[in-house]
Amino acid sequence: MLHQHVLTALGKSVHFNGTYLIHRDPRDTDANSYYAEITSYRTIPSTSIQPGASKVDQKQQSDFELESESELEKTENDSANCAITFDGWISFSLRIKYEIIYSAAFSTPVLYFDAYFQDQLIVDIDYVLRLISPDYHPPHNNIDDFGSLQNMITQTMHPLTNLPCFFIHPCQMASVMKQLGLDDQVTLEYLTLWINTYGPVVGLYCV
């Protein structure tokens, strides 16, 4: 589990590129387990906005629908609250929410994340990663490269909200951390190394 004092120490010892909050894990009846939430904002040029970017259908939370180009243009015109002008260029605010939640099944923390454009959830994983991770390159279908971190990113249902989100699959995390000389106990050293290993591939950095 993730203890409150470890997450508190993490927030004091490293600086994230976003706001850092700690919450009690509602699945733990003994109230001893916590999770961390980091919210980061990025300014992206309007040319990066992809017509047809996906969003969640609010009526059916587990179903998805495509946003049409005309809808996107209307949204851009109506959303002065998130448009920022720099020397005649218009940019928009992208909000990324990361959550570090412990998985008892895999004996490791797991990194979940979502990206929102104008409060609409983006569900196209390649599009999201191009926006939040400048070093991201979409995997080639003809290359069997399951060992890469980028190919470990997939979509799942959030363990606390049961809503769709992205995460880095934890199947190899515990063994990777052992190879780095750390056991299953999630200490400050463990968590810092874990974040520095897995965070950058999805745009989460700490110093």
LINHU-V770720 format. One record per pair of residues at least 4 apart in sequence whose C-alpha atoms are under 7 Angstrom apart, sorted by the first residue. I is the first residue (numbers start at 0). J is the second residue. D is the distance in Angstrom with one decimal. If there is no record, write none. Layout:
I/J/D
I/J/D
This chain:
0/32/5.5
0/101/5.6
1/32/5.3
1/33/5.4
1/34/6.5
1/101/6.2
1/185/6.8
2/6/6.5
2/31/6.5
2/32/5.5
2/33/5.9
3/7/6.0
3/33/5.8
4/8/6.0
5/9/6.1
5/186/6.3
5/187/5.6
6/10/6.3
6/35/6.9
7/11/6.4
8/12/6.0
8/187/6.9
9/13/6.0
9/187/6.2
10/14/6.9
10/19/6.8
13/205/5.8
13/206/5.3
14/205/5.2
14/206/5.3
15/204/5.9
15/205/4.5
15/206/6.9
16/39/6.1
16/203/6.9
16/204/6.1
16/205/6.6
17/37/5.9
17/38/5.2
17/39/4.2
17/40/6.9
18/37/5.4
18/38/5.2
18/39/6.6
19/36/5.9
19/37/4.7
19/38/6.9
20/35/5.7
20/36/5.1
20/37/6.4
21/33/6.8
21/34/5.8
21/35/4.6
21/36/6.3
22/33/5.5
22/34/5.4
22/35/6.3
23/30/6.7
23/32/6.2
23/33/4.3
23/34/6.3
24/32/5.5
24/33/4.7
24/34/6.0
27/31/6.8
27/32/6.1
34/99/5.7
34/100/5.1
35/98/5.6
35/99/5.1
35/100/6.9
36/97/5.7
36/98/4.5
36/99/6.5
37/96/5.9
37/97/5.0
37/98/6.3
38/95/5.8
38/96/4.5
38/97/6.2
39/94/5.9
39/95/5.2
39/96/6.4
40/92/6.5
40/93/5.6
40/94/4.6
40/95/6.3
41/92/5.7
41/93/5.0
41/94/6.5
42/90/6.3
42/91/5.6
42/92/4.7
42/93/6.2
43/47/6.6
43/90/5.4
43/91/5.4
43/92/6.3
43/93/6.9
44/89/6.3
44/90/4.1
44/91/6.2
45/89/5.9
45/90/5.1
45/91/6.3
50/67/6.7
50/68/4.9
50/71/6.5
51/65/5.8
51/66/4.9
51/67/5.2
51/68/5.8
52/65/6.5
52/66/6.0
52/121/6.4
52/123/6.7
53/64/6.3
53/65/4.8
53/66/5.8
53/121/5.2
53/122/5.2
53/123/6.0
54/63/6.4
54/64/6.2
54/65/6.5
54/66/6.8
54/119/5.8
54/120/4.9
54/121/5.0
54/122/5.9
55/60/6.5
55/62/6.8
55/63/5.1
55/64/6.5
55/120/5.9
56/60/5.9
56/62/6.0
56/63/5.4
56/64/6.1
60/162/6.7
61/162/6.8
61/163/6.6
66/70/6.4
66/71/6.8
67/71/6.3
68/72/6.2
69/73/6.2
70/74/6.1
71/75/6.2
72/76/6.3
73/77/6.1
74/78/5.9
78/82/6.6
81/91/5.7
81/92/5.7
82/89/6.4
82/90/5.7
82/91/4.9
83/89/5.7
83/90/5.1
83/91/6.1
84/88/5.5
84/89/4.6
84/90/6.2
85/89/6.4
92/116/6.9
93/114/7.0
93/115/5.9
93/116/5.2
94/114/5.7
94/115/5.1
94/116/6.6
95/112/7.0
95/113/5.7
95/114/4.4
95/115/6.3
96/112/5.4
96/113/5.3
96/114/6.4
97/110/6.9
97/111/5.7
97/112/4.3
97/113/6.7
98/110/5.8
98/111/5.1
98/112/6.2
99/108/6.2
99/109/5.6
99/110/4.9
99/111/6.5
100/108/5.5
100/109/5.3
100/110/6.7
101/107/5.9
101/108/4.1
101/109/5.8
102/106/5.7
102/107/5.6
102/108/5.8
102/109/6.4
105/169/6.6
105/170/6.7
106/173/6.6
106/183/6.5
107/172/6.7
107/173/5.9
107/183/7.0
109/167/6.9
109/169/6.2
110/166/5.6
110/167/5.9
111/164/6.9
111/165/5.7
111/166/4.2
111/167/6.8
112/164/6.3
112/165/5.3
112/166/6.0
113/164/5.7
113/165/6.2
114/120/6.0
114/121/5.8
114/127/6.7
115/119/5.1
115/120/4.5
115/121/5.8
116/120/6.6
116/121/7.0
121/127/6.9
123/127/6.2
124/128/6.1
125/129/6.2
125/137/6.3
126/130/6.4
127/131/6.3
128/132/5.3
128/135/6.3
128/201/6.5
129/133/6.2
129/135/5.9
131/201/6.4
131/202/5.2
132/200/6.3
132/201/5.6
132/202/4.8
145/150/5.6
145/151/6.9
147/151/6.7
148/152/7.0
149/200/6.9
151/167/5.5
151/168/5.4
152/165/6.9
152/166/5.7
152/167/4.5
152/168/6.1
153/165/5.6
153/166/5.8
153/167/6.5
153/168/6.9
154/163/6.9
154/164/5.7
154/165/4.4
154/166/6.3
155/163/5.7
155/164/5.6
155/165/6.0
155/166/6.9
156/161/5.1
156/162/5.2
156/163/4.5
156/164/6.0
157/161/4.7
157/162/5.3
157/163/6.0
157/164/6.0
171/175/6.1
172/176/6.2
173/177/6.3
173/183/6.9
174/178/6.2
175/179/6.4
176/180/6.6
176/181/5.5
177/181/4.8
177/182/5.5
181/189/6.6
185/189/5.5
185/190/6.2
186/190/6.1
187/191/6.0
188/192/6.2
189/193/6.0
190/194/6.1
191/195/6.2
192/196/6.1
193/197/6.2
194/198/5.0
195/199/6.7
195/204/7.0
198/202/6.3
198/203/4.5
198/204/6.0
199/203/5.0
199/204/5.5
